[in-house]
Amino acid sequence: MIKRYVNIKLSIGSAAFLLLISPLVCEAELLTVLPIESLNEGFFIGNDMRICKVEGCNNKYCAKGLCRKHWSKKYRENNKEDIAEWHKIYSKKNKTKINKYQKKWYSENKEEKLKKCAEYRKNNKEKISKYYRELYQNNRFKILEQTKQYQEIHKEQRAEYHRQYYIDNKEIYSKRNGEYMKQYRNTPTGKLVMKAIDHNRRILKKGLTKETIQRVYEDNINKYGVLTCYLCSKPIINSEDSLEHSIPLSRGGSNNYENLGVAHRRCNSQKGIMTLEEWYEKV
């Protein structure tokens, strides 16, 4: 009985001794296994306790000695082309989804976006102008071709927009044009141009009477029902009418009734010095 008691007492004592001495043993083993440099860098026992090896970063270790942030940054730098290709494929497949998200985001952050854009343009004027200058020089013919195509497709929309813009800002335009013309007429070039305009006006009116013009307009209304452009066959509104020569005066035409018609000012200017047959062939 006494022997068993002594054995139990010894086992309890040895267990207590081991518990007291185990932290010292573990610390000694750690110092012998890991170098001092790794301890200074923050690498402790177990992967979960290690931190990023980038100086000044204390984020949790992820892979290759880096945290998730620095590992992702390094991956993007090494795989730029693959990521760009993936983005292109994703954008093509999810075009409507991306446009919907962008519209929603822009509507919610419109003021902030405009403010940032204005600040950026203000702080980077030279950089932006240089970029657009180089872009235009490198793609000059391509840009001109695209501009021509856009203007042809959206001809009516652009004309309507410019017409409406002029109506909304008529006072500003008239004031600006009046001041500009006053200055221009006083210059030597302006004086010569005004003389040429007066001379051409006298030639155009030569042999043209009020009765002839009235007859042309009345016959046009009787033929189409309303005042209509005889070049494009569309009604003329908002005082856009002009007297047009089928054979231009510069090509031997006359001011006789047979050579006259009513047309839009825009159509008249587009026809230019072409004859009526040439105009129809072009259209």
C-alpha angles and dihedrals in degrees: 000000000000090000092054091049092051091050092051090048092050093049092050090049094049091049091051091048092051092050091052096047100040097084090054091050093048092050091049091050091049092053091050095046103041123050120238092246092060090051091052090050091055101252107147133172112303129020092260092065098051124103135207116289093219109111113258094012117115097176121131118276116259112165141335092012092302136107121241093264097053093038090054091047092052091047092052091050093050096044105039096133095048092049092048091051091049091050090052092052092046092048092053093049096044102034097131092044092051093046091050092050093046092050091049093047092047093050090051095045102030098125094045092048093049091048092051092047092050091050092048093050090048094050096041105039096132093044093051094045091049092050094051092044091054091044091053093047093050095044102028100131093041092052092047091051092048091048091052092049092049092049092051093048095045098035097126094041092051092047091050092047093050091045092051092044090052091050092050093047100033095126093052092047094047092048093047094044092047092053092044093049092049090055093041095051091056093057120089092244091048092052092052091047092051091051090051091049092051091048093049091047091055091050093049092051093048109122092358115127134190092241092056093052092047091051092050091052095045093049090049092054092045091051100045102023092237132038103287136179108248091206101055099015093230125131117264115232137170094031094292093141125122137176110254132197116220089207108032118239089237088062097048100280124146140216092247121131093249092059096049134088142158118253143160113273088237093052090045092054092045091051089052112159095347121118120238092259092051090049094053091048091053094046 
